[in-house]
Amino acid sequence: LSLNLAGNQQIGMGEGVAMLSRTLSADPPVTSLSLADCFIDDEGAMILAEALKYNTTLQELDLRHNSSLTPAVLQSLVSETLIPHNRTLRHLHVDDSLSQGCPDLQAYLKGNQRG
């Protein structure tokens, strides 16, 4: 099941990302989620990261075009949340400028490709 919320700027504002994270924590049957251009900032990314600790169904997450995300937070999300807790996410789409600042990202995703 794919869910495309791209361009929904309400997600990144107020309670939107928190409500979405609570849903993801409950492990819904969503395997692909696009949150591109949703105004998700560093705080919102960390809220999502908490949900990804418990989610075992999401395989693809698109966070492109969220210009307030920083490489430091992406690195933290990958090294402190995804690597120790999540083995199902296989594709994490972010802008090139973010992925270049996150050396653990490609290694993490490559490890999950092996299953």
Secondary structure as UniProt FT lines:
FT   STRAND          2..4
FT   TURN            6..7
FT   TURN            9..12
FT   TURN            14..15
FT   HELIX           16..25
FT   STRAND          32..34
FT   TURN            36..37
FT   HELIX           42..52
FT   TURN            53..54
FT   STRAND          60..62
FT   TURN            64..65
FT   TURN            67..68
FT   HELIX           71..76
FT   HELIX           77..82
FT   HELIX           83..85
FT   STRAND          91..93
FT   HELIX           96..99
FT   TURN            100..101
FT   HELIX           104..113
//
